[in-house]
């Protein structure tokens, strides 16, 4: 027993070592960068760049994990702990998959082949996401790896116990990073749990393996504790009010869209909003919308849903949902994981038919049904953006891979010792070389993608760093100009201090964190600060045109005009700094 446990620990150590080596290689060649702005904002909250003090209230990520990450910034605020953690989650998923193969009782050649295939598939499917991470996909990688481990769980009870603890840890991390993804993976776990829990005897009676209950009890008890801590962390009235605002804002900006002023001007008049403030809403300039609160955002949500429903209609909505689901299901964009999933599926059918064990595919089809129903549900709700669709494809791929590995492993045990056919060895070798070649190609493409992304977005990060050094000055930039896709680099030696370059609104607007940030920067009202603070600037990037900002201020304050005070060139891009000045007639 101790010998088996020792071998498993060695396999786990080797797997972690290989994954770390891949991470070092990846960071050295491509670097880690943020794919979306949401992660950048959560990094700023955790690091203290948002309010001036590291904070665990990351809003989307569970407070337990946010708190732990924020404590790391107190140890060393120059290291981007959040970025390394989220990118590292995908490498941890790789280590877990490698561990499963290296811990099996197989020969060295078999393990080397398994490792080559796993590295190749990781390179094809997840390498680019490790270099350009998103918190949703980080959670999906961990959850899918946990599912892979659960399906292929084998060995003696002690070994299964340790593997179960590893699965528990991965699932708890998944829940802490994004609970939506956790529940997205649970249907597959439920199917496998029932298949492991219920055993049919020869005479037709059923036997229940009550030891299988340990893992789900441990998982959901831990989830309950994390949820309890979460409720306490956000228990104050100001956080509850913000949650109302956040739920309504998400529906408006992520799904239904900002309601049209022309479609119902009377609605906006009742709210006290004119067409310029509605335009501010469209540009996410939430600070420039007077009296914006949870009640107003909920009213906007109702109108947005009404307009969207009228525009589509019931039949069109169903058709749009089905179209979106089918499009994301078969899109070539996800071929790096959807094609391997299809090949694994074909391999499972071939193994089941060849071994005359057609019953072995029953849990597979139950898994496909349980996970597959999520596609139309999310499609009808309009909640199938690229990162969610990729997460679903990833779950399907690793689920298929797990079933295939389990059936293949059982076949190897049943075959006579040393019985190898030339075609089988050649097929496996060709598949491994093809996967490794694809991984190298993907690495080359990722290097180019990251270089292009840095060239596009690093200038804004440099601009923020320069602004941070100018104590007392404030810079307000349009939200969509600031960080349209993230783009911040993950650094070992970063800059610290509160960020003095602020967007004109985002998902954190009206939150207690936002209020704390405003107090730290001495801002009582953003619009008043722009109008009256001589050290406050409106920033426009690339074009010397104030756009909607100019029309808003000129319509509301006809006695002033926005005048360009300075043009800064940072990273090959121009930043135009404006301030309001009274017109000559008003001097």
C-alpha positions in Angstrom: 0.0 0.0 0.0 2.8 2.4 0.9 4.6 1.5 -2.2 1.6 2.3 -4.4 1.1 5.6 -2.6 4.7 6.4 -3.0 4.5 5.8 -6.8 1.4 8.0 -7.0 3.2 10.8 -5.2 6.2 10.5 -7.5 3.8 10.5 -10.5 2.1 13.7 -9.2 5.5 15.3 -8.6 6.7 14.5 -12.1 3.4 15.8 -13.5 3.7 19.1 -11.7 7.3 19.4 -12.7 6.4 18.9 -16.4 3.5 21.4 -16.1 5.8 24.0 -14.4 8.4 23.5 -17.1 5.7 24.1 -19.8 4.7 27.2 -17.9 8.2 28.6 -17.8 8.6 27.9 -21.5 5.3 29.5 -22.3 6.0 32.6 -20.2 9.5 32.9 -21.6 8.3 32.7 -25.2 4.9 34.4 -25.2 4.3 35.9 -21.8 1.0 35.8 -20.0 -1.5 38.5 -20.9 -5.1 39.3 -19.9 -7.6 38.4 -22.6 -10.5 40.6 -21.2 -10.8 43.7 -19.1 -12.8 42.0 -16.3 -9.7 40.1 -15.2 -7.7 43.3 -15.3 -10.2 45.0 -13.0 -10.3 42.1 -10.6 -6.5 42.1 -10.5 -6.5 45.8 -9.7 -9.0 45.2 -6.8 -7.0 42.4 -5.4 -3.6 44.3 -5.7 -4.8 47.6 -4.3 -4.5 49.5 -7.5 -8.3 50.1 -7.4 -8.9 51.5 -3.9 -5.3 51.9 -2.6 -5.6 48.8 -0.4 -5.6 45.1 -1.5 -9.2 43.8 -1.2 -10.8 40.4 -1.6 -14.2 41.7 -2.9 -13.6 40.7 -6.5 -17.4 40.5 -7.1 -17.2 37.7 -9.7 -14.6 35.5 -8.0 -15.7 34.1 -4.6 -14.5 36.2 -1.6 -12.4 33.3 -0.1 -10.2 33.1 -3.1 -10.1 36.9 -3.6 -9.1 37.3 0.0 -6.2 34.9 -0.3 -5.0 36.5 -3.5 -5.2 40.0 -2.0 -3.0 38.8 1.0 -0.3 37.8 -1.5 -0.1 41.4 -2.7 0.6 42.4 0.9 3.6 40.2 0.8 4.9 41.5 -2.5 2.8 44.0 -4.5 5.2 44.0 -7.5 4.2 40.4 -8.5 1.0 40.0 -10.5 -0.3 37.2 -8.3 -3.8 37.2 -9.8 -2.4 36.8 -13.4 0.0 34.1 -12.5 -2.7 32.2 -10.6 -5.3 32.3 -13.4 -2.8 31.3 -16.0 -1.4 28.6 -13.7 -4.9 27.1 -13.3 -4.6 25.8 -16.9 -1.2 24.4 -16.2 -2.5 22.7 -13.1 -5.2 21.1 -15.2 -2.4 19.8 -17.5 -0.6 18.4 -14.5 -3.7 16.5 -13.3 -4.2 14.9 -16.7 -0.6 13.9 -16.9 -0.8 12.5 -13.4 -3.6 10.1 -14.3 -1.4 8.5 -17.0 1.8 8.4 -15.1 0.2 6.9 -12.1 -1.3 4.0 -14.0 0.4 0.6 -13.8 1.8 0.6 -17.3 5.3 0.4 -18.9 7.6 3.3 -19.6 6.8 3.4 -23.3 3.1 3.5 -22.6 3.5 6.4 -20.1 5.8 8.3 -22.5 3.3 8.0 -25.3 0.4 9.1 -23.0 2.5 12.1 -21.9 3.3 13.1 -25.5 -0.4 12.9 -26.5 -1.5 14.9 -23.4 1.1 17.6 -24.0 0.1 17.7 -27.7 -3.6 18.0 -27.0 -2.9 20.7 -24.4 -0.8 22.6 -26.8 -3.5 22.4 -29.5 -6.5 23.2 -27.3 -5.4 25.2 -24.3 -1.9 26.6 -24.9 -3.2 29.9 -26.3 -5.7 30.2 -23.5 -2.9 29.7 -20.9 -1.0 32.6 -22.6 -4.2 34.7 -23.0 -6.2 33.6 -20.0 -9.8 34.3 -19.0 -11.2 33.5 -15.6 -14.1 31.6 -17.1 -11.8 29.2 -19.1 -9.4 28.9 -16.1 -12.4 27.6 -14.1 -13.5 25.3 -16.9 -10.0 23.8 -17.3 -9.9 22.9 -13.6 -13.4 21.5 -13.5 -13.0 19.5 -16.7 -9.7 18.1 -15.3 -11.5 17.1 -12.1 -14.1 15.3 -14.2 -11.4 13.5 -16.2 -9.8 12.3 -13.0 -13.2 11.2 -11.6 -14.2 9.1 -14.7 -10.8 7.4 -14.7 -10.7 6.8 -10.9 -9.3 3.4 -10.2 -7.0 1.5 -7.9 -7.1 0.5 -4.2 -9.3 2.4 -1.7 -6.4 4.4 -0.3 -5.3 5.5 -3.7 -8.9 6.4 -4.6 -9.2 8.4 -1.4 -6.2 10.6 -2.3 -7.4 11.0 -5.8 -10.8 12.0 -4.4 -9.2 14.7 -2.3 -7.5 16.0 -5.4 -10.8 16.1 -7.3 -12.4 17.9 -4.3 -9.6 20.5 -4.4 -10.0 21.1 -8.1 -13.8 21.4 -7.9 -13.6 23.8 -4.9 -11.2 26.0 -6.9 -13.6 25.9 -9.9 -16.4 27.0 -7.7 -14.3 29.8 -6.2 -13.2 31.1 -9.6 -16.6 31.0 -11.3 -19.6 29.2 -9.7 -21.5 29.2 -13.0 -18.8 26.9 -14.5 -19.0 24.6 -11.5 -22.7 24.0 -12.0 -22.1 23.6 -15.7 -19.9 20.6 -15.0 -22.1 19.1 -12.3 -24.5 17.3 -14.7 -21.6 15.1 -16.0 -20.5 14.4 -12.4 -24.0 13.4 -11.4 -24.2 10.8 -14.2 -20.8 9.3 -13.4 -21.6 9.3 -9.7 -24.8 7.3 -10.2 -23.0 4.9 -12.5 -20.3 4.3 -9.8 -22.8 4.3 -6.9 -25.3 1.8 -8.3 -24.1 -1.7 -9.3 -26.3 -4.4 -10.8 -25.7 -7.9 -9.5 -26.0 -11.0 -11.7 -29.5 -11.9 -10.4 -30.9 -8.5 -11.3 -30.7 -6.9 -7.9 -28.8 -3.7 -7.2 -25.9 -3.0 -4.9 -25.1 0.4 -3.6 -21.5 1.5 -3.0 -22.0 4.0 -0.2 -18.3 4.9 -0.1 -18.9 6.9 -3.3 -21.0 9.4 -1.3 -17.9 10.7 0.5 -16.7 12.9 -2.4 -20.0 14.7 -3.2 -20.7 15.3 0.5 -17.2 16.8 0.9 -17.6 18.9 -2.2 -21.0 20.4 -1.4 -20.2 20.9 2.3 -17.1 22.9 1.2 -19.2 24.8 -1.3 -21.7 25.6 1.5 -18.9 27.0 3.7 -17.6 29.1 0.8 -21.2 30.4 0.1 -21.7 31.2 3.8 -18.5 33.2 3.9 -19.5 34.9 0.6 -22.9 35.9 2.1 -21.2 37.4 5.1 -18.6 39.3 3.0 -21.4 40.9 1.0 -24.0 41.2 3.8 -24.1 45.0 4.3 -26.9 47.0 2.8 -24.6 48.8 0.4 -23.4 45.5 -1.1 -27.0 44.2 -1.3 -28.0 47.4 -3.2 -25.1 47.0 -5.5 -26.1 43.3 -6.2 -29.4 44.6 -7.4 -27.7 47.1 -9.6 -25.3 44.5 -10.9 -28.0 41.9 -11.8 -29.9 44.5 -13.8 -26.8 46.0 -15.4 -25.7 42.5 -16.6 -29.0 41.9 -18.3 -28.9 45.3 -20.0 -25.2 45.4 -21.1 -24.5 41.7 -21.6 -27.7 40.4 -23.1 -30.6 42.6 -24.0 -28.8 45.8 -24.9 -29.3 49.4 -23.8 -32.9 50.4 -24.7 -33.4 52.7 -27.6 -34.4 56.3 -26.8 -36.3 56.7 -30.1 -38.4 53.6 -29.4 -39.8 55.0 -26.2 -38.8 58.6 -25.4 -41.6 58.9 -22.8 -40.0 56.1 -20.7 -36.7 58.1 -20.5 -38.5 61.3 -19.7 -40.1 59.7 -16.7 -36.7 58.7 -15.5 -35.4 62.2 -16.0 -33.0 61.2 -18.8 -32.5 63.1 -22.0 -31.2 61.7 -25.3 -27.6 62.8 -24.4 -27.7 60.8 -21.1 -29.1 57.8 -23.0 -26.1 58.1 -25.3 -23.9 58.2 -22.2 -25.5 54.9 -21.2 -24.7 53.4 -24.6 -21.1 54.4 -24.2 -20.9 52.9 -20.7 -20.3 56.4 -19.3 -22.3 55.6 -16.2 -20.8 58.3 -14.0 -22.3 60.9 -16.4 -25.9 59.7 -15.9 -27.5 61.7 -13.1 -29.1 59.8 -10.2 -28.1 56.4 -11.5 -28.9 53.7 -8.9 -30.3 50.2 -8.6 -33.9 51.3 -9.1 -33.1 53.2 -12.4 -31.0 50.3 -13.7 -33.8 47.8 -12.9 -36.2 50.1 -14.8 -33.8 50.1 -17.7 -33.6 46.3 -17.6 -37.4 46.0 -17.9 -37.5 48.3 -20.9 -34.5 46.6 -22.5 -36.1 43.2 -22.2 -39.4 44.6 -23.5 -37.8 46.2 -26.5 -35.8 43.1 -27.3 -38.9 40.9 -27.0 -40.9 43.1 -29.3 -38.1 43.2 -31.8 -37.7 39.4 -32.0 -41.0 38.0 -31.0 -41.6 34.6 -29.5 -41.0 32.5 -32.6 -37.9 34.5 -33.7 -36.5 34.2 -30.2 -36.7 30.5 -30.3 -35.1 30.4 -33.7 -32.4 32.8 -32.6 -31.6 30.7 -29.6 -31.4 27.5 -31.7 -29.3 29.3 -34.3 -26.9 30.6 -31.7 -26.6 27.2 -30.1 -26.0 25.4 -33.3 -23.5 28.0 -34.5 -21.4 27.8 -31.4 -21.6 24.0 -31.4 -20.2 23.5 -34.9 -18.1 26.7 -35.2 -14.6 26.1 -36.6 -13.4 28.6 -34.0 -13.5 25.8 -31.4 -12.1 23.0 -33.6 -9.0 22.7 -31.5 -11.1 21.0 -28.8 -14.3 20.0 -30.7 -12.4 17.9 -33.3 -10.5 15.9 -30.7 -13.8 15.4 -28.8 -15.3 13.9 -32.0 -12.3 11.6 -32.6 -12.5 10.4 -29.0 -16.2 9.7 -29.5 -15.5 7.6 -32.6 -12.8 5.8 -30.7 -15.1 5.0 -27.8 -17.7 3.5 -30.2 -15.0 1.4 -31.9 -13.7 0.1 -28.6 -17.2 -0.7 -27.3 -18.2 -2.5 -30.5 -14.9 -4.4 -30.8 -15.1 -5.6 -27.2 -18.8 -6.4 -27.5 -19.5 -4.2 -24.5 -22.2 -1.9 -25.9 -23.4 -1.2 -22.4 -20.2 0.7 -21.7 -21.4 3.6 -23.8 -24.6 4.1 -21.8 -23.0 6.5 -19.3 -21.3 8.3 -22.2 -24.7 9.0 -23.9 -26.2 10.0 -20.6 -23.2 12.4 -20.1 -23.7 13.8 -23.6 -27.4 14.3 -22.9 -26.9 16.0 -19.5 -24.2 18.4 -20.9 -25.8 18.8 -24.3 -29.0 20.2 -22.8 -27.0 23.2 -21.6 -26.5 24.4 -25.3 -30.1 25.2 -26.1 -30.8 26.5 -22.6 -27.9 29.0 -22.8 -28.7 29.7 -26.5 -32.3 30.7 -25.7 -31.1 32.9 -22.9 -28.5 34.5 -25.3 -25.7 33.5 -22.9 -23.3 31.7 -25.2 -20.4 34.1 -25.6 -17.1 32.6 -26.9 -15.6 31.9 -23.5 -18.7 30.0 -22.4 -19.0 28.0 -25.6 -15.3 27.1 -25.4 -15.8 26.0 -21.8 -18.6 23.7 -22.9 -16.5 22.2 -25.7 -13.6 21.7 -23.3 -15.9 19.9 -20.9 -17.1 17.6 -23.7 -13.6 16.9 -25.0 -12.1 15.9 -21.6 -15.2 13.9 -20.8 -14.8 12.0 -24.1 -11.1 11.6 -23.4 -11.8 10.2 -20.0 -14.2 7.6 -21.3 -11.8 6.7 -24.1 -8.8 6.3 -21.7 -10.9 4.1 -19.3 -12.0 1.8 -22.1 -8.6 1.7 -23.6 -7.0 0.9 -20.3 -9.5 -1.9 -19.6 -8.8 -3.3 -23.1 -5.0 -3.3 -22.4 -5.6 -5.3 -19.3 -7.7 -7.9 -21.1 -5.2 -8.3 -24.0 -2.5 -10.9 -23.7 0.8 -9.6 -22.3 3.0 -8.3 -25.1 0.4 -8.6 -27.8 0.9 -5.5 -29.9 -0.1 -5.1 -33.5 1.9 -3.0 -35.9 -1.1 -1.0 -37.0 -2.1 -0.1 -33.5 1.5 1.0 -32.5 1.8 3.0 -35.7 -1.6 4.7 -35.2 -0.7 5.8 -31.7 2.7 7.0 -32.7 1.3 9.0 -35.6 -1.4 10.5 -33.4 1.2 11.6 -30.9 3.5 13.1 -33.5 0.5 14.9 -35.1 -0.5 16.3 -31.7 3.0 17.5 -30.8 3.4 19.0 -34.2 0.1 20.8 -33.8 1.2 22.1 -30.4 4.4 23.6 -31.9 2.4 25.3 -34.6 0.0 26.6 -32.0 2.9 27.9 -29.9 4.3 29.8 -32.9 0.8 31.3 -33.6 0.4 32.3 -30.0 3.7 34.1 -30.0 2.5 36.2 -32.9 -0.9 36.8 -31.4 0.5 38.0 -28.1 3.0 40.3 -29.8 0.1 41.8 -31.8 -2.1 42.2 -28.8 0.7 43.8 -26.8 1.3 46.3 -29.6 -2.4 47.1 -29.5 -3.0 47.4 -25.8 0.2 47.8 -23.9 0.3 51.5 -24.7 -2.8 52.0 -22.4 -1.1 50.1 -19.7 2.0 52.4 -20.1 -0.3 55.4 -20.0 -1.9 54.2 -16.8 1.6 53.7 -15.2 2.6 57.2 -16.1 -0.7 58.6 -14.7 -0.1 56.7 -11.5 3.1 58.6 -10.9 1.4 62.0 -11.2 0.0 62.4 -7.7 -3.0 64.8 -7.5 -3.9 64.5 -11.2 -6.9 62.6 -12.5 -7.6 61.2 -15.9 -11.0 60.1 -17.2 -11.1 58.0 -20.3 -14.1 56.5 -22.2 -14.7 52.9 -21.1 -14.6 51.3 -24.5 -11.4 53.1 -25.4 -9.6 52.1 -22.3 -9.5 48.3 -22.3 -11.6 46.8 -25.0 -10.1 43.3 -24.6 -7.8 43.5 -21.6 -4.3 43.4 -23.0 -2.3 43.9 -19.7 0.8 41.9 -19.4 1.4 39.7 -16.4 4.7 40.9 -14.8 7.1 39.7 -12.1 8.2 43.3 -11.5 5.0 45.5 -11.8 4.2 49.0 -10.6 2.3 49.6 -7.4 0.1 52.4 -6.2 -3.5 53.5 -6.8 -4.6 53.9 -10.4 -5.3 57.5 -11.3 -6.6 56.8 -14.8 -10.3 56.0 -14.5 -12.9 54.9 -17.0 -16.3 56.7 -17.1 -18.1 53.6 -15.8 -18.1 49.8 -15.7 -19.6 46.8 -13.9 -18.2 48.0 -10.5 -20.0 51.4 -10.7 -22.0 52.2 -7.6 -20.3 49.4 -5.6 -18.9 50.1 -2.1 -15.4 49.5 -3.7 -16.1 52.2 -6.2 -17.2 54.6 -3.4 -14.0 53.8 -1.5 -11.9 54.5 -4.6 -13.6 57.8 -5.1 -12.9 58.8 -1.5 -9.3 57.8 -1.8 -8.9 60.0 -4.9 -10.9 62.9 -3.4 -13.8 62.6 -5.8 -17.3 63.4 -4.6 -18.9 63.6 -8.1 -17.2 62.6 -11.3 -19.0 65.2 -13.5 -18.3 68.0 -10.9 -14.7 66.9 -10.7 -14.2 67.1 -14.5 -15.8 70.6 -14.6 -14.1 72.2 -11.6 -10.9 70.3 -10.7 -8.0 72.0 -12.5 -6.0 68.7 -12.3 -8.7 66.6 -13.9 -8.7 65.7 -17.6 -10.9 64.0 -20.1 -8.8 61.6 -22.3 -9.6 60.7 -25.9 -7.4 58.1 -27.6 -6.2 58.0 -31.2 -8.6 60.6 -32.6 -8.7 64.3 -31.9 -12.4 64.3 -31.5 -14.3 64.4 -28.2 -17.3 62.6 -29.8 -20.2 62.0 -27.5 -18.4 63.6 -24.6 -18.2 66.9 -26.5 -21.9 66.9 -27.5 -23.0 65.9 -23.9 -21.1 68.7 -22.2 -21.9 71.3 -24.9 -25.6 70.5 -24.6 -25.7 70.5 -20.8 -23.3 73.4 -20.3 -23.5 75.7 -23.4 -21.2 78.2 -21.6 -18.2 75.9 -21.8 -16.2 74.0 -24.4 -13.7 71.1 -24.2 -10.3 72.4 -25.1 -7.3 70.1 -25.8 -4.5 70.9 -23.3 -1.9 68.3 -24.2 -1.2 65.4 -26.6 0.8 62.5 -25.2 2.4 59.8 -27.4 2.7 56.5 -25.5 3.6 53.3 -27.2 3.0 54.7 -30.6 -0.6 55.9 -29.8 -1.8 59.4 -29.1 -3.7 60.5 -26.0 -5.5 63.8 -26.2 -6.1 65.5 -22.8 -9.1 67.8 -22.6 -10.4 70.3 -20.0 -13.6 72.4 -20.0 -13.1 76.1 -20.5 -15.6 78.9 -20.6 -16.3 80.3 -24.0 -15.2 83.8 -24.9 -18.7 85.2 -24.5 -18.9 83.9 -20.9 -15.5 85.2 -19.8 
